[in-house]
Amino acid sequence: MADTRVHVELAVEGRQVSIAGECAAGFEPALDAFVANFRQRGELGASLCVYREGRKVVDLWGGHTDPARRQPWEAGTMVSMASVVKGMLAFALHMLADRGALSYDEPVARYWPEFAAEGKERITVRQVISHHAAVHLVDAAEPGDYFRWDRMVAAIARQRPQWPAGTRGVYHTVSSVFILGKLIQCASGEYPWDFFRREVTGRLGVDYHIRLTEAERRRFCQNYDTEHFVRDAKIAPDILPRFLAGMGDYTRVLTAEEQREMPYKLSGGTARGAARLFAFASMNGELDGIRVLSPRTIELMTEVQWYEKCAVWGTPMRTALGILVNDPDFFYIGPNPKAFGTAGAGGSFAMADRDNRLAVGYSLNRYWPALALGDRARTLIDAVYRSL
């Protein structure tokens, strides 16, 4: 990016906040909105990255990694982007489908035989990755299994669907990451974090990671105000404990060795990394001379599978194959109804707009107090579109 270097200093909550990066001419509204989020909307630390026509045109970061505002958010600061990981894994799965390693309309059990248990033998890949399989709970999981890959996927294989697959849409809040990951493992012969590191992080230059190395962990910062994720949710009180049953108190249920390995089981990355991966989709599957998806696969992966209120969260969702499609309520990502992407609790997101050849990634560490993306994200999205 050959345009404007950015350095902005402002006072927030009695502390000096620095914002740095680059912003191409014409995209000043995106910079102004990014700064305004710190001034007016309680931003603590964040990054924003925009690709247009396959070229990075905005790359901003600023704020702090701690509520006391002592540690600066730097260019390479990573954070858990929460359920953004679902879209990142879905992208990797579509890469395998594009190569013919699996088919959306085949039963999951063809690739993962154990999944056929408890009446799931006819559930298709399409249904599980579009949150249409009613396997959103994992009742067989024991506390701590969430951090033990083989035990968690085995528990999902033993789960009985809550109702017939394909009849009601329900966001697979916890189970989806493991279902996507297990399908990647079955189709590629590699653990999903190894496949992702080789084919996405390494080959495509995407600074996003399913498991962190020691060097990556040093760039990783904590999320704050995460209780807002469920504060306003219209969710039955007995459901949330069932979602979280496999987590438990890891200081009690995991061995000392497992606890030492815990940081390496986290996923996360930068807005820059998330935007770059979705930039491939914005450019019909090819960027910088590297093709990862065919235009036909992008058409298939973005076909809406259901658009209704989620049977658990009560929020309307416009759901495609492992990703979300633009809607005005839960996942507002601009004026193009065909835009698509992935959203994380608290406001992080990555999105692509093929018509405008646009991709955007946004990461933050202070959760927005709502299930939807929230005003910080909406402000940034609207500003990006004003820049086009």
KEMAR-603823 format. One record per residue (C-alpha): residue number from 0; y, x, z. Coordinates in steps of 0.1 Angstrom, whole numbers. Each point is the difference from the previous one (the first is absolute). Layout:
N
<NUM, <Y, X, Z>> ...
END
This chain:
388
<0, <0, 0, 0>> <1, <31, 17, -12>> <2, <27, -23, 14>> <3, <17, -4, 33>> <4, <-10, 18, 32>> <5, <5, -22, 31>> <6, <12, 9, 34>> <7, <15, -27, 23>> <8, <8, 2, 37>> <9, <6, -30, 21>> <10, <-1, -10, 37>> <11, <-27, -25, 11>> <12, <-6, -9, 37>> <13, <21, 29, 11>> <14, <-20, 25, -20>> <15, <7, 19, -32>> <16, <-22, -12, -29>> <17, <-5, 20, -31>> <18, <-11, -14, -34>> <19, <-10, 24, -27>> <20, <-17, 1, -34>> <21, <9, -8, -36>> <22, <13, -30, -18>> <23, <5, -3, -37>> <24, <33, -13, -14>> <25, <-1, -38, -2>> <26, <-22, -3, 30>> <27, <28, 2, 26>> <28, <-8, -36, 12>> <29, <-34, 12, 12>> <30, <17, 28, 19>> <31, <25, -23, 15>> <32, <-27, -25, 11>> <33, <-20, 28, 15>> <34, <30, 12, 21>> <35, <8, -36, 10>> <36, <-35, -5, 14>> <37, <9, 27, 26>> <38, <34, -13, 7>> <39, <-8, -37, 2>> <40, <-37, -7, 2>> <41, <-15, 22, 26>> <42, <-17, 26, -22>> <43, <-13, 29, 20>> <44, <-16, 23, -26>> <45, <-8, -8, -37>> <46, <-6, 12, -35>> <47, <7, -17, -34>> <48, <-13, 11, -34>> <49, <6, -16, -34>> <50, <-15, 8, -34>> <51, <16, -14, -32>> <52, <-15, 5, -34>> <53, <-25, 25, 15>> <54, <28, 21, 15>> <55, <8, 4, 37>> <56, <36, -13, 4>> <57, <4, -5, 38>> <58, <-16, 21, 27>> <59, <17, -6, 34>> <60, <-9, 6, 36>> <61, <18, -1, 33>> <62, <1, -9, 37>> <63, <-23, 11, 27>> <64, <-37, 0, 9>> <65, <6, -10, 36>> <66, <19, -28, 18>> <67, <21, 25, 19>> <68, <13, 13, -34>> <69, <-7, 37, 7>> <70, <-25, 8, -27>> <71, <13, -4, -36>> <72, <-20, -17, -27>> <73, <-5, 26, -27>> <74, <-8, 0, -37>> <75, <-38, 3, 6>> <76, <-2, -23, 31>> <77, <-31, -22, -3>> <78, <-6, -33, 19>> <79, <-28, -26, 0>> <80, <11, -25, -25>> <81, <-25, -25, 15>> <82, <-16, -23, -26>> <83, <16, 19, -28>> <84, <-33, 19, 2>> <85, <-18, -31, -14>> <86, <20, 2, -32>> <87, <-5, 38, -2>> <88, <-38, -4, 4>> <89, <0, -29, -25>> <90, <17, 22, -26>> <91, <-28, 26, 5>> <92, <-26, -27, -4>> <93, <16, -12, -32>> <94, <-2, 35, -13>> <95, <-38, -1, 5>> <96, <-2, -35, -16>> <97, <20, 14, -30>> <98, <-27, 26, -4>> <99, <-28, -25, 1>> <100, <-13, 10, 34>> <101, <1, -35, 12>> <102, <8, -35, -12>> <103, <22, -26, 17>> <104, <-23, -29, -6>> <105, <-32, 17, 11>> <106, <-13, -8, 36>> <107, <11, 25, 26>> <108, <-37, 4, 9>> <109, <-7, 16, -34>> <110, <19, 31, 13>> <111, <-3, -5, 37>> <112, <-34, -16, 6>> <113, <4, -5, 38>> <114, <30, -23, -7>> <115, <-24, -27, -11>> <116, <-9, -9, 36>> <117, <10, -33, 16>> <118, <4, -19, -33>> <119, <23, 24, -18>> <120, <-23, 9, -29>> <121, <21, -18, -26>> <122, <34, 10, 12>> <123, <17, 20, -28>> <124, <21, 31, -1>> <125, <29, -22, -12>> <126, <-3, -23, 30>> <127, <-1, 28, 27>> <128, <29, 20, -14>> <129, <22, -32, -6>> <130, <-4, -11, 37>> <131, <-21, -30, -12>> <132, <-33, 8, 16>> <133, <5, -14, 36>> <134, <-12, 33, 14>> <135, <32, 6, 19>> <136, <-16, 2, 34>> <137, <-24, 27, 12>> <138, <-17, -16, 30>> <139, <-28, 26, 1>> <140, <25, 29, 5>> <141, <-1, 17, 34>> <142, <32, 15, 16>> <143, <6, 33, -17>> <144, <-19, -8, -32>> <145, <33, -2, -18>> <146, <2, 38, 3>> <147, <-37, 5, -10>> <148, <-4, -6, -37>> <149, <-37, -5, -3>> <150, <-1, -24, 30>> <151, <29, -21, -12>> <152, <-13, -5, -36>> <153, <-34, -8, 14>> <154, <16, -27, 23>> <155, <17, -15, -31>> <156, <-33, 0, -19>> <157, <-14, -21, 29>> <158, <29, -25, 1>> <159, <-5, -36, -9>> <160, <28, -15, -22>> <161, <21, -25, 19>> <162, <-2, -25, -30>> <163, <-12, 1, -36>> <164, <15, 29, -19>> <165, <26, -10, -26>> <166, <11, -32, 17>> <167, <28, 11, 22>> <168, <22, 31, 0>> <169, <3, 20, 31>> <170, <15, 34, 4>> <171, <-27, 24, 11>> <172, <23, 18, 25>> <173, <-24, 26, 13>> <174, <-32, -3, -20>> <175, <16, 5, -34>> <176, <6, 38, 4>> <177, <-37, 5, 8>> <178, <-12, -22, -28>> <179, <22, 17, -26>> <180, <-10, 34, 14>> <181, <-37, -8, 0>> <182, <1, -12, -36>> <183, <18, 33, -10>> <184, <-28, 19, 18>> <185, <-27, -20, -17>> <186, <15, 3, -34>> <187, <11, 37, 2>> <188, <-26, 15, 23>> <189, <28, 14, 22>> <190, <16, -11, 32>> <191, <31, -19, -9>> <192, <23, 26, 16>> <193, <-16, 27, -20>> <194, <2, -19, -33>> <195, <37, -9, 7>> <196, <9, 36, 9>> <197, <-16, 13, -32>> <198, <10, -27, -25>> <199, <33, -13, 14>> <200, <16, 24, 24>> <201, <-10, 31, -19>> <202, <-3, -10, -37>> <203, <30, -23, 0>> <204, <22, 18, 24>> <205, <2, -30, 24>> <206, <11, 9, 36>> <207, <-21, -27, 17>> <208, <-32, 7, 19>> <209, <-29, -20, 13>> <210, <-9, 27, 25>> <211, <24, 27, 11>> <212, <-4, 37, 1>> <213, <15, 21, 28>> <214, <30, 8, -21>> <215, <5, -37, -10>> <216, <-3, -11, 37>> <217, <29, 23, 9>> <218, <22, -21, -25>> <219, <-13, -33, 14>> <220, <22, -21, 24>> <221, <-6, -30, 21>> <222, <10, -36, -7>> <223, <21, -20, 25>> <224, <5, -37, 9>> <225, <-34, -8, -14>> <226, <-4, -30, 22>> <227, <22, -19, -25>> <228, <-30, -1, -23>> <229, <-15, -30, 17>> <230, <29, -13, 21>> <231, <10, -28, -23>> <232, <-34, -5, -17>> <233, <-15, -35, -1>> <234, <-35, 12, 8>> <235, <-26, -16, 22>> <236, <-1, 18, 33>> <237, <-38, 7, -3>> <238, <3, 17, -34>> <239, <21, 31, 9>> <240, <-26, 13, 26>> <241, <-27, -4, -27>> <242, <21, 20, -25>> <243, <5, 28, 26>> <244, <-34, 0, 16>> <245, <-11, 31, -19>> <246, <30, 20, 13>> <247, <-2, -3, 38>> <248, <14, 26, 23>> <249, <-9, 32, -19>> <250, <7, 21, 32>> <251, <-30, -18, 16>> <252, <-24, -8, -28>> <253, <1, 31, -21>> <254, <-16, 33, 10>> <255, <23, 30, 7>> <256, <-10, 15, -34>> <257, <8, -33, -18>> <258, <33, -2, 17>> <259, <9, 35, -11>> <260, <-8, -10, -36>> <261, <21, -32, 3>> <262, <32, 14, -16>> <263, <-20, 9, -31>> <264, <-11, -36, -5>> <265, <35, -13, -5>> <266, <14, -9, -34>> <267, <36, 2, -11>> <268, <24, 18, -22>> <269, <35, 0, -14>> <270, <21, -25, -20>> <271, <0, 27, -27>> <272, <-38, 0, -2>> <273, <-3, -38, 0>> <274, <26, -4, -27>> <275, <-16, 26, -22>> <276, <-34, -17, 0>> <277, <16, -33, -9>> <278, <21, 17, -26>> <279, <-33, 5, -19>> <280, <-4, -38, 0>> <281, <36, -6, -11>> <282, <-6, 22, -30>> <283, <-32, -18, -11>> <284, <-23, 25, 17>> <285, <14, 33, -13>> <286, <26, 24, 15>> <287, <8, 36, -7>> <288, <-28, 1, -27>> <289, <-27, -12, 25>> <290, <-17, -33, -7>> <291, <-17, -16, 30>> <292, <-2, -37, -10>> <293, <-2, -18, -33>> <294, <26, -28, -6>> <295, <-29, -25, 0>> <296, <-11, 11, 35>> <297, <36, -5, 12>> <298, <0, -35, -15>> <299, <-33, -8, 18>> <300, <11, 15, 34>> <301, <32, -20, 0>> <302, <-14, -34, -8>> <303, <7, -24, 29>> <304, <-32, -11, 17>> <305, <15, -24, 25>> <306, <34, -11, 11>> <307, <0, -21, 31>> <308, <5, 3, 37>> <309, <-23, 26, 16>> <310, <-26, -18, 20>> <311, <7, 23, 30>> <312, <36, 12, -1>> <313, <14, -32, -14>> <314, <22, 19, -25>> <315, <0, -8, -37>> <316, <-14, 30, -19>> <317, <-3, 6, -38>> <318, <-31, 21, -1>> <319, <-15, 20, -29>> <320, <-28, 26, 0>> <321, <7, 21, 31>> <322, <38, -3, -4>> <323, <27, -26, 5>> <324, <21, -16, -27>> <325, <37, -8, 5>> <326, <8, -32, 19>> <327, <32, -11, 18>> <328, <-14, -3, 35>> <329, <-25, 27, 11>> <330, <4, 26, -27>> <331, <34, -3, -17>> <332, <4, 30, -24>> <333, <28, -10, -23>> <334, <8, -25, -28>> <335, <-31, 7, -22>> <336, <-28, -24, 11>> <337, <-25, 24, -17>> <338, <8, 30, 23>> <339, <-28, 10, 22>> <340, <-8, 25, 28>> <341, <-12, 4, 36>> <342, <17, -8, 33>> <343, <-4, 14, 35>> <344, <7, -16, 34>> <345, <36, 8, 10>> <346, <14, 3, -35>> <347, <-15, 30, -19>> <348, <-9, -8, -36>> <349, <-7, 14, -34>> <350, <5, -20, -32>> <351, <0, 1, -38>> <352, <18, -20, -26>> <353, <-15, 6, -35>> <354, <27, -19, -18>> <355, <28, 22, 14>> <356, <-22, 31, 2>> <357, <9, 2, 37>> <358, <-18, 12, 31>> <359, <13, 1, 36>> <360, <-14, 13, 33>> <361, <15, -5, 34>> <362, <-13, 14, 34>> <363, <15, -5, 35>> <364, <-10, 6, 36>> <365, <18, -29, 18>> <366, <-18, -33, -9>> <367, <20, -29, -13>> <368, <-5, -29, 24>> <369, <-19, -24, -24>> <370, <-32, -2, -20>> <371, <19, 0, -33>> <372, <16, 31, -14>> <373, <33, -8, 17>> <374, <37, 5, -7>> <375, <0, 38, -2>> <376, <-26, 0, -28>> <377, <16, -30, -18>> <378, <34, 17, 1>> <379, <-14, 31, -16>> <380, <-19, -19, -26>> <381, <30, -21, -10>> <382, <21, 32, -2>> <383, <-25, 18, -22>> <384, <1, -30, -24>> <385, <38, 0, -1>> <386, <-2, 36, -11>> <387, <-21, -7, -31>> 
END
